[in-house]
Amino acid sequence: MLASDLLGRTVRDRDGNVLGRVADLLAETDEAGRQRIVRVLVAPRRRGRLLGFERPGYQPPWVLEKLTRVLHRGTREVAWEDVDWSFATS
């Protein structure tokens, strides 16, 4: 499966509740040095491109921080295993 197959898809949790659209995939390196997707960045609505300022630990200029908070409010990380991919739609 390609990342492009998942980006922009509407996904649901295991109970069937809509989480939002997949905005990004977050990976970690395992013991063997391979990248593995562990979390999904889910946005409640489509609002253009993410600039990376919505991620924790990054301090953008204050004007961009305020703008990003407004445009991407509700964007959150969801564990890969908490997403029911059988419901994923375009």
Biopython code that builds the backbone (N, CA, C, O; Angstrom):
import numpy as np
from Bio.PDB.StructureBuilder import StructureBuilder

atoms = [
    (1, "MET", "N", (0.842, -1.172, 0.000)),
    (1, "MET", "CA", (0.000, 0.000, 0.000)),
    (1, "MET", "C", (0.892, 1.241, 0.000)),
    (1, "MET", "O", (1.901, 1.285, 0.704)),
    (2, "LEU", "N", (0.528, 2.218, -0.768)),
    (2, "LEU", "CA", (1.263, 3.481, -0.843)),
    (2, "LEU", "C", (0.640, 4.516, 0.085)),
    (2, "LEU", "O", (-0.563, 4.487, 0.346)),
    (3, "ALA", "N", (1.467, 5.425, 0.576)),
    (3, "ALA", "CA", (0.960, 6.508, 1.429)),
    (3, "ALA", "C", (-0.098, 7.314, 0.678)),
    (3, "ALA", "O", (-1.080, 7.757, 1.274)),
    (4, "SER", "N", (0.097, 7.504, -0.607)),
    (4, "SER", "CA", (-0.868, 8.282, -1.395)),
    (4, "SER", "C", (-2.239, 7.619, -1.448)),
    (4, "SER", "O", (-3.241, 8.286, -1.705)),
    (5, "ASP", "N", (-2.290, 6.299, -1.203)),
    (5, "ASP", "CA", (-3.583, 5.599, -1.154)),
    (5, "ASP", "C", (-4.364, 5.974, 0.099)),
    (5, "ASP", "O", (-5.588, 5.847, 0.118)),
    (6, "LEU", "N", (-3.677, 6.436, 1.149)),
    (6, "LEU", "CA", (-4.317, 6.728, 2.430)),
    (6, "LEU", "C", (-4.568, 8.221, 2.653)),
    (6, "LEU", "O", (-5.556, 8.594, 3.284)),
    (7, "LEU", "N", (-3.684, 9.069, 2.141)),
    (7, "LEU", "CA", (-3.824, 10.515, 2.370)),
    (7, "LEU", "C", (-5.120, 11.036, 1.758)),
    (7, "LEU", "O", (-5.441, 10.745, 0.606)),
    (8, "GLY", "N", (-5.851, 11.807, 2.547)),
    (8, "GLY", "CA", (-7.111, 12.378, 2.086)),
    (8, "GLY", "C", (-8.322, 11.493, 2.314)),
    (8, "GLY", "O", (-9.455, 11.934, 2.120)),
    (9, "ARG", "N", (-8.099, 10.253, 2.721)),
    (9, "ARG", "CA", (-9.217, 9.345, 2.978)),
    (9, "ARG", "C", (-9.933, 9.697, 4.266)),
    (9, "ARG", "O", (-9.306, 10.112, 5.242)),
    (10, "THR", "N", (-11.251, 9.530, 4.268)),
    (10, "THR", "CA", (-12.035, 9.684, 5.489)),
    (10, "THR", "C", (-11.942, 8.368, 6.244)),
    (10, "THR", "O", (-12.178, 7.300, 5.678)),
    (11, "VAL", "N", (-11.595, 8.447, 7.531)),
    (11, "VAL", "CA", (-11.437, 7.234, 8.330)),
    (11, "VAL", "C", (-12.335, 7.276, 9.559)),
    (11, "VAL", "O", (-12.792, 8.335, 9.987)),
    (12, "ARG", "N", (-12.572, 6.092, 10.110)),
    (12, "ARG", "CA", (-13.415, 5.927, 11.291)),
    (12, "ARG", "C", (-12.637, 5.196, 12.372)),
    (12, "ARG", "O", (-11.640, 4.527, 12.103)),
    (13, "ASP", "N", (-13.119, 5.341, 13.602)),
    (13, "ASP", "CA", (-12.524, 4.574, 14.700)),
    (13, "ASP", "C", (-13.146, 3.185, 14.722)),
    (13, "ASP", "O", (-13.992, 2.869, 13.885)),
    (14, "ARG", "N", (-12.736, 2.364, 15.662)),
    (14, "ARG", "CA", (-13.214, 0.977, 15.738)),
    (14, "ARG", "C", (-14.713, 0.874, 16.024)),
    (14, "ARG", "O", (-15.322, -0.164, 15.764)),
    (15, "ASP", "N", (-15.313, 1.946, 16.559)),
    (15, "ASP", "CA", (-16.752, 1.960, 16.839)),
    (15, "ASP", "C", (-17.564, 2.486, 15.664)),
    (15, "ASP", "O", (-18.792, 2.539, 15.738)),
    (16, "GLY", "N", (-16.895, 2.877, 14.577)),
    (16, "GLY", "CA", (-17.583, 3.382, 13.399)),
    (16, "GLY", "C", (-17.779, 4.884, 13.367)),
    (16, "GLY", "O", (-18.414, 5.397, 12.446)),
    (17, "ASN", "N", (-17.247, 5.610, 14.354)),
    (17, "ASN", "CA", (-17.364, 7.067, 14.387)),
    (17, "ASN", "C", (-16.345, 7.701, 13.446)),
    (17, "ASN", "O", (-15.181, 7.302, 13.419)),
    (18, "VAL", "N", (-16.788, 8.688, 12.678)),
    (18, "VAL", "CA", (-15.886, 9.366, 11.744)),
    (18, "VAL", "C", (-14.840, 10.155, 12.532)),
    (18, "VAL", "O", (-15.177, 10.950, 13.409)),
    (19, "LEU", "N", (-13.566, 9.921, 12.205)),
    (19, "LEU", "CA", (-12.470, 10.657, 12.830)),
    (19, "LEU", "C", (-12.111, 11.893, 12.025)),
    (19, "LEU", "O", (-11.746, 12.921, 12.596)),
    (20, "GLY", "N", (-12.209, 11.805, 10.715)),
    (20, "GLY", "CA", (-11.837, 12.905, 9.829)),
    (20, "GLY", "C", (-11.060, 12.357, 8.643)),
    (20, "GLY", "O", (-11.161, 11.178, 8.305)),
    (21, "ARG", "N", (-10.279, 13.237, 8.014)),
    (21, "ARG", "CA", (-9.488, 12.856, 6.845)),
    (21, "ARG", "C", (-8.021, 12.690, 7.228)),
    (21, "ARG", "O", (-7.499, 13.431, 8.061)),
    (22, "VAL", "N", (-7.370, 11.722, 6.619)),
    (22, "VAL", "CA", (-5.950, 11.484, 6.869)),
    (22, "VAL", "C", (-5.159, 12.622, 6.243)),
    (22, "VAL", "O", (-5.208, 12.833, 5.031)),
    (23, "ALA", "N", (-4.427, 13.357, 7.084)),
    (23, "ALA", "CA", (-3.621, 14.480, 6.618)),
    (23, "ALA", "C", (-2.150, 14.102, 6.494)),
    (23, "ALA", "O", (-1.426, 14.668, 5.674)),
    (24, "ASP", "N", (-1.705, 13.139, 7.311)),
    (24, "ASP", "CA", (-0.298, 12.745, 7.294)),
    (24, "ASP", "C", (-0.144, 11.401, 7.996)),
    (24, "ASP", "O", (-1.009, 10.989, 8.770)),
    (25, "LEU", "N", (0.945, 10.738, 7.722)),
    (25, "LEU", "CA", (1.279, 9.476, 8.355)),
    (25, "LEU", "C", (2.561, 9.678, 9.146)),
    (25, "LEU", "O", (3.514, 10.272, 8.642)),
    (26, "LEU", "N", (2.591, 9.191, 10.374)),
    (26, "LEU", "CA", (3.741, 9.385, 11.250)),
    (26, "LEU", "C", (4.414, 8.047, 11.487)),
    (26, "LEU", "O", (3.782, 7.098, 11.952)),
    (27, "ALA", "N", (5.697, 7.975, 11.166)),
    (27, "ALA", "CA", (6.428, 6.716, 11.244)),
    (27, "ALA", "C", (7.521, 6.772, 12.297)),
    (27, "ALA", "O", (7.992, 7.843, 12.679)),
    (28, "GLU", "N", (7.912, 5.585, 12.755)),
    (28, "GLU", "CA", (9.050, 5.432, 13.661)),
    (28, "GLU", "C", (9.923, 4.322, 13.092)),
    (28, "GLU", "O", (9.453, 3.463, 12.347)),
    (29, "THR", "N", (11.189, 4.354, 13.452)),
    (29, "THR", "CA", (12.115, 3.325, 13.005)),
    (29, "THR", "C", (12.108, 2.174, 14.006)),
    (29, "THR", "O", (12.244, 2.395, 15.209)),
    (30, "ASP", "N", (11.950, 0.938, 13.507)),
    (30, "ASP", "CA", (11.955, -0.224, 14.401)),
    (30, "ASP", "C", (13.392, -0.706, 14.630)),
    (30, "ASP", "O", (14.340, -0.090, 14.145)),
    (31, "GLU", "N", (13.547, -1.803, 15.368)),
    (31, "GLU", "CA", (14.866, -2.329, 15.726)),
    (31, "GLU", "C", (15.687, -2.718, 14.501)),
    (31, "GLU", "O", (16.915, -2.641, 14.525)),
    (32, "ALA", "N", (15.018, -3.132, 13.442)),
    (32, "ALA", "CA", (15.698, -3.570, 12.220)),
    (32, "ALA", "C", (16.042, -2.396, 11.301)),
    (32, "ALA", "O", (16.614, -2.593, 10.228)),
    (33, "GLY", "N", (15.694, -1.174, 11.720)),
    (33, "GLY", "CA", (15.991, 0.001, 10.913)),
    (33, "GLY", "C", (14.952, 0.311, 9.854)),
    (33, "GLY", "O", (15.188, 1.150, 8.984)),
    (34, "ARG", "N", (13.799, -0.355, 9.910)),
    (34, "ARG", "CA", (12.730, -0.101, 8.939)),
    (34, "ARG", "C", (11.755, 0.927, 9.492)),
    (34, "ARG", "O", (11.515, 0.992, 10.697)),
    (35, "GLN", "N", (11.204, 1.719, 8.601)),
    (35, "GLN", "CA", (10.181, 2.687, 8.974)),
    (35, "GLN", "C", (8.833, 1.973, 9.058)),
    (35, "GLN", "O", (8.476, 1.189, 8.179)),
    (36, "ARG", "N", (8.096, 2.257, 10.125)),
    (36, "ARG", "CA", (6.782, 1.644, 10.331)),
    (36, "ARG", "C", (5.810, 2.740, 10.738)),
    (36, "ARG", "O", (6.111, 3.534, 11.629)),
    (37, "ILE", "N", (4.653, 2.792, 10.098)),
    (37, "ILE", "CA", (3.648, 3.803, 10.444)),
    (37, "ILE", "C", (3.037, 3.423, 11.777)),
    (37, "ILE", "O", (2.560, 2.303, 11.959)),
    (38, "VAL", "N", (3.055, 4.377, 12.719)),
    (38, "VAL", "CA", (2.530, 4.112, 14.056)),
    (38, "VAL", "C", (1.353, 5.018, 14.413)),
    (38, "VAL", "O", (0.533, 4.663, 15.259)),
    (39, "ARG", "N", (1.264, 6.186, 13.774)),
    (39, "ARG", "CA", (0.175, 7.113, 14.044)),
    (39, "ARG", "C", (-0.269, 7.781, 12.748)),
    (39, "ARG", "O", (0.467, 7.844, 11.763)),
    (40, "VAL", "N", (-1.486, 8.270, 12.790)),
    (40, "VAL", "CA", (-2.078, 8.960, 11.654)),
    (40, "VAL", "C", (-2.486, 10.350, 12.121)),
    (40, "VAL", "O", (-3.105, 10.491, 13.176)),
    (41, "LEU", "N", (-2.152, 11.363, 11.361)),
    (41, "LEU", "CA", (-2.596, 12.717, 11.662)),
    (41, "LEU", "C", (-3.929, 12.915, 10.955)),
    (41, "LEU", "O", (-4.002, 12.867, 9.727)),
    (42, "VAL", "N", (-4.988, 13.139, 11.738)),
    (42, "VAL", "CA", (-6.349, 13.221, 11.210)),
    (42, "VAL", "C", (-6.875, 14.641, 11.377)),
    (42, "VAL", "O", (-6.812, 15.219, 12.463)),
    (43, "ALA", "N", (-7.392, 15.190, 10.291)),
    (43, "ALA", "CA", (-7.966, 16.539, 10.307)),
    (43, "ALA", "C", (-9.484, 16.431, 10.155)),
    (43, "ALA", "O", (-9.969, 15.632, 9.355)),
    (44, "PRO", "N", (-10.236, 17.228, 10.917)),
    (44, "PRO", "CA", (-11.698, 17.138, 10.849)),
    (44, "PRO", "C", (-12.287, 17.670, 9.538)),
    (44, "PRO", "O", (-13.427, 17.354, 9.198)),
    (45, "ARG", "N", (-11.534, 18.455, 8.824)),
    (45, "ARG", "CA", (-12.013, 19.011, 7.549)),
    (45, "ARG", "C", (-10.809, 19.249, 6.645)),
    (45, "ARG", "O", (-9.662, 19.216, 7.093)),
    (46, "ARG", "N", (-11.079, 19.482, 5.407)),
    (46, "ARG", "CA", (-10.004, 19.724, 4.445)),
    (46, "ARG", "C", (-9.708, 21.226, 4.415)),
    (46, "ARG", "O", (-10.578, 22.034, 4.088)),
    (47, "ARG", "N", (-8.480, 21.585, 4.757)),
    (47, "ARG", "CA", (-8.113, 23.001, 4.817)),
    (47, "ARG", "C", (-6.769, 23.269, 4.166)),
    (47, "ARG", "O", (-5.975, 24.037, 4.710)),
    (48, "GLY", "N", (-6.493, 22.678, 3.047)),
    (48, "GLY", "CA", (-5.227, 22.932, 2.377)),
    (48, "GLY", "C", (-4.094, 22.152, 3.004)),
    (48, "GLY", "O", (-4.323, 21.184, 3.730)),
    (49, "ARG", "N", (-2.895, 22.561, 2.730)),
    (49, "ARG", "CA", (-1.696, 21.852, 3.164)),
    (49, "ARG", "C", (-1.347, 22.135, 4.622)),
    (49, "ARG", "O", (-1.558, 23.237, 5.130)),
    (50, "LEU", "N", (-0.811, 21.118, 5.274)),
    (50, "LEU", "CA", (-0.246, 21.304, 6.608)),
    (50, "LEU", "C", (1.177, 21.817, 6.417)),
    (50, "LEU", "O", (1.866, 21.396, 5.488)),
    (51, "LEU", "N", (1.612, 22.701, 7.266)),
    (51, "LEU", "CA", (2.947, 23.281, 7.140)),
    (51, "LEU", "C", (3.927, 22.712, 8.154)),
    (51, "LEU", "O", (5.091, 23.112, 8.176)),
    (52, "GLY", "N", (3.481, 21.792, 8.986)),
    (52, "GLY", "CA", (4.351, 21.226, 10.007)),
    (52, "GLY", "C", (4.248, 21.946, 11.335)),
    (52, "GLY", "O", (4.796, 21.473, 12.330)),
    (53, "PHE", "N", (3.555, 23.084, 11.379)),
    (53, "PHE", "CA", (3.443, 23.864, 12.612)),
    (53, "PHE", "C", (2.446, 23.262, 13.588)),
    (53, "PHE", "O", (2.417, 23.648, 14.757)),
    (54, "GLU", "N", (1.622, 22.314, 13.122)),
    (54, "GLU", "CA", (0.622, 21.697, 13.994)),
    (54, "GLU", "C", (1.227, 20.593, 14.855)),
    (54, "GLU", "O", (0.561, 20.067, 15.747)),
    (55, "ARG", "N", (2.472, 20.242, 14.597)),
    (55, "ARG", "CA", (3.123, 19.159, 15.345)),
    (55, "ARG", "C", (3.639, 19.654, 16.692)),
    (55, "ARG", "O", (4.117, 20.783, 16.807)),
    (56, "PRO", "N", (3.538, 18.801, 17.707)),
    (56, "PRO", "CA", (4.046, 19.194, 19.025)),
    (56, "PRO", "C", (5.557, 19.360, 19.009)),
    (56, "PRO", "O", (6.261, 18.660, 18.283)),
    (57, "GLY", "N", (6.050, 20.298, 19.820)),
    (57, "GLY", "CA", (7.480, 20.497, 19.952)),
    (57, "GLY", "C", (8.086, 21.471, 18.957)),
    (57, "GLY", "O", (9.284, 21.747, 19.029)),
    (58, "TYR", "N", (7.298, 21.997, 18.036)),
    (58, "TYR", "CA", (7.824, 22.947, 17.054)),
    (58, "TYR", "C", (7.277, 24.331, 17.370)),
    (58, "TYR", "O", (6.069, 24.486, 17.549)),
    (59, "GLN", "N", (8.132, 25.330, 17.442)),
    (59, "GLN", "CA", (7.709, 26.690, 17.780)),
    (59, "GLN", "C", (7.832, 27.596, 16.556)),
    (59, "GLN", "O", (8.920, 28.095, 16.266)),
    (60, "PRO", "N", (6.727, 27.816, 15.833)),
    (60, "PRO", "CA", (6.767, 28.713, 14.669)),
    (60, "PRO", "C", (6.676, 30.169, 15.119)),
    (60, "PRO", "O", (6.413, 30.441, 16.291)),
    (61, "PRO", "N", (6.891, 31.100, 14.201)),
    (61, "PRO", "CA", (6.642, 32.511, 14.525)),
    (61, "PRO", "C", (5.199, 32.666, 15.007)),
    (61, "PRO", "O", (4.313, 31.963, 14.519)),
    (62, "TRP", "N", (4.949, 33.561, 15.940)),
    (62, "TRP", "CA", (3.643, 33.657, 16.591)),
    (62, "TRP", "C", (2.492, 33.881, 15.622)),
    (62, "TRP", "O", (1.402, 33.349, 15.834)),
    (63, "VAL", "N", (2.708, 34.659, 14.559)),
    (63, "VAL", "CA", (1.626, 34.912, 13.598)),
    (63, "VAL", "C", (1.231, 33.607, 12.903)),
    (63, "VAL", "O", (0.043, 33.321, 12.747)),
    (64, "LEU", "N", (2.212, 32.826, 12.490)),
    (64, "LEU", "CA", (1.913, 31.554, 11.840)),
    (64, "LEU", "C", (1.291, 30.562, 12.813)),
    (64, "LEU", "O", (0.445, 29.754, 12.429)),
    (65, "GLU", "N", (1.708, 30.625, 14.064)),
    (65, "GLU", "CA", (1.135, 29.736, 15.080)),
    (65, "GLU", "C", (-0.358, 30.013, 15.249)),
    (65, "GLU", "O", (-1.159, 29.079, 15.295)),
    (66, "LYS", "N", (-0.734, 31.273, 15.340)),
    (66, "LYS", "CA", (-2.153, 31.642, 15.493)),
    (66, "LYS", "C", (-2.961, 31.224, 14.266)),
    (66, "LYS", "O", (-4.052, 30.668, 14.390)),
    (67, "LEU", "N", (-2.420, 31.495, 13.092)),
    (67, "LEU", "CA", (-3.108, 31.143, 11.856)),
    (67, "LEU", "C", (-3.272, 29.629, 11.734)),
    (67, "LEU", "O", (-4.340, 29.147, 11.358)),
    (68, "THR", "N", (-2.226, 28.890, 12.047)),
    (68, "THR", "CA", (-2.276, 27.431, 11.972)),
    (68, "THR", "C", (-3.289, 26.865, 12.953)),
    (68, "THR", "O", (-4.018, 25.931, 12.619)),
    (69, "ARG", "N", (-3.345, 27.414, 14.148)),
    (69, "ARG", "CA", (-4.324, 26.932, 15.143)),
    (69, "ARG", "C", (-5.754, 27.111, 14.661)),
    (69, "ARG", "O", (-6.601, 26.247, 14.888)),
    (70, "VAL", "N", (-6.022, 28.214, 14.004)),
    (70, "VAL", "CA", (-7.372, 28.464, 13.501)),
    (70, "VAL", "C", (-7.693, 27.541, 12.326)),
    (70, "VAL", "O", (-8.752, 26.915, 12.292)),
    (71, "LEU", "N", (-6.778, 27.462, 11.373)),
    (71, "LEU", "CA", (-7.038, 26.666, 10.177)),
    (71, "LEU", "C", (-7.080, 25.165, 10.442)),
    (71, "LEU", "O", (-7.827, 24.437, 9.789)),
    (72, "HIS", "N", (-6.275, 24.701, 11.401)),
    (72, "HIS", "CA", (-6.161, 23.268, 11.627)),
    (72, "HIS", "C", (-6.650, 22.831, 13.000)),
    (72, "HIS", "O", (-6.207, 21.806, 13.518)),
    (73, "ARG", "N", (-7.559, 23.600, 13.594)),
    (73, "ARG", "CA", (-8.074, 23.183, 14.900)),
    (73, "ARG", "C", (-8.800, 21.852, 14.761)),
    (73, "ARG", "O", (-9.498, 21.598, 13.779)),
    (74, "GLY", "N", (-8.617, 21.028, 15.757)),
    (74, "GLY", "CA", (-9.224, 19.705, 15.727)),
    (74, "GLY", "C", (-8.347, 18.638, 15.105)),
    (74, "GLY", "O", (-8.688, 17.456, 15.153)),
    (75, "THR", "N", (-7.214, 19.032, 14.516)),
    (75, "THR", "CA", (-6.290, 18.051, 13.948)),
    (75, "THR", "C", (-5.617, 17.325, 15.095)),
    (75, "THR", "O", (-5.144, 17.947, 16.047)),
    (76, "ARG", "N", (-5.576, 15.993, 14.998)),
    (76, "ARG", "CA", (-4.994, 15.223, 16.103)),
    (76, "ARG", "C", (-4.324, 13.959, 15.585)),
    (76, "ARG", "O", (-4.569, 13.515, 14.463)),
    (77, "GLU", "N", (-3.478, 13.396, 16.426)),
    (77, "GLU", "CA", (-2.817, 12.143, 16.111)),
    (77, "GLU", "C", (-3.656, 10.985, 16.649)),
    (77, "GLU", "O", (-4.163, 11.037, 17.769)),
    (78, "VAL", "N", (-3.791, 9.948, 15.837)),
    (78, "VAL", "CA", (-4.533, 8.753, 16.225)),
    (78, "VAL", "C", (-3.616, 7.558, 15.983)),
    (78, "VAL", "O", (-2.976, 7.464, 14.936)),
    (79, "ALA", "N", (-3.555, 6.652, 16.947)),
    (79, "ALA", "CA", (-2.730, 5.452, 16.792)),
    (79, "ALA", "C", (-3.227, 4.637, 15.599)),
    (79, "ALA", "O", (-4.431, 4.518, 15.373)),
    (80, "TRP", "N", (-2.291, 4.084, 14.848)),
    (80, "TRP", "CA", (-2.613, 3.290, 13.662)),
    (80, "TRP", "C", (-3.637, 2.203, 13.978)),
    (80, "TRP", "O", (-4.580, 1.989, 13.217)),
    (81, "GLU", "N", (-3.446, 1.522, 15.098)),
    (81, "GLU", "CA", (-4.337, 0.407, 15.440)),
    (81, "GLU", "C", (-5.728, 0.859, 15.881)),
    (81, "GLU", "O", (-6.631, 0.029, 15.983)),
    (82, "ASP", "N", (-5.923, 2.150, 16.146)),
    (82, "ASP", "CA", (-7.227, 2.670, 16.543)),
    (82, "ASP", "C", (-8.093, 3.080, 15.351)),
    (82, "ASP", "O", (-9.243, 3.483, 15.526)),
    (83, "VAL", "N", (-7.544, 2.979, 14.146)),
    (83, "VAL", "CA", (-8.270, 3.351, 12.930)),
    (83, "VAL", "C", (-8.808, 2.086, 12.270)),
    (83, "VAL", "O", (-8.083, 1.106, 12.098)),
    (84, "ASP", "N", (-10.082, 2.118, 11.904)),
    (84, "ASP", "CA", (-10.682, 1.011, 11.162)),
    (84, "ASP", "C", (-10.567, 1.345, 9.681)),
    (84, "ASP", "O", (-11.366, 2.112, 9.144)),
    (85, "TRP", "N", (-9.579, 0.770, 9.034)),
    (85, "TRP", "CA", (-9.273, 1.097, 7.633)),
    (85, "TRP", "C", (-10.303, 0.516, 6.661)),
    (85, "TRP", "O", (-10.322, 0.909, 5.494)),
    (86, "SER", "N", (-11.143, -0.392, 7.100)),
    (86, "SER", "CA", (-12.139, -0.965, 6.195)),
    (86, "SER", "C", (-13.172, 0.074, 5.787)),
    (86, "SER", "O", (-13.844, -0.089, 4.768)),
    (87, "PHE", "N", (-13.310, 1.153, 6.579)),
    (87, "PHE", "CA", (-14.257, 2.223, 6.269)),
    (87, "PHE", "C", (-13.643, 3.349, 5.442)),
    (87, "PHE", "O", (-14.354, 4.260, 5.020)),
    (88, "ALA", "N", (-12.327, 3.299, 5.205)),
    (88, "ALA", "CA", (-11.638, 4.413, 4.524)),
    (88, "ALA", "C", (-12.233, 4.663, 3.152)),
    (88, "ALA", "O", (-12.320, 3.760, 2.321)),
    (89, "THR", "N", (-12.649, 5.923, 2.926)),
    (89, "THR", "CA", (-13.244, 6.315, 1.649)),
    (89, "THR", "C", (-12.557, 7.562, 1.123)),
    (89, "THR", "O", (-11.907, 8.287, 1.876)),
    (90, "SER", "N", (-12.701, 7.805, -0.150)),
    (90, "SER", "CA", (-12.086, 8.989, -0.773)),
    (90, "SER", "C", (-12.817, 10.251, -0.418)),
    (90, "SER", "O", (-12.430, 11.333, -0.859)),
]
sb = StructureBuilder()
sb.init_structure("model")
sb.init_model(0)
sb.init_chain("A")
sb.init_seg("    ")
for serial, (resi, resn, name, xyz) in enumerate(atoms, 1):
    if name == "N":
        sb.init_residue(resn, " ", resi, " ")
    sb.init_atom(name, np.array(xyz, "f"), 0.0, 1.0, " ", f" {name:<3s}", serial, name[0])
structure = sb.get_structure()
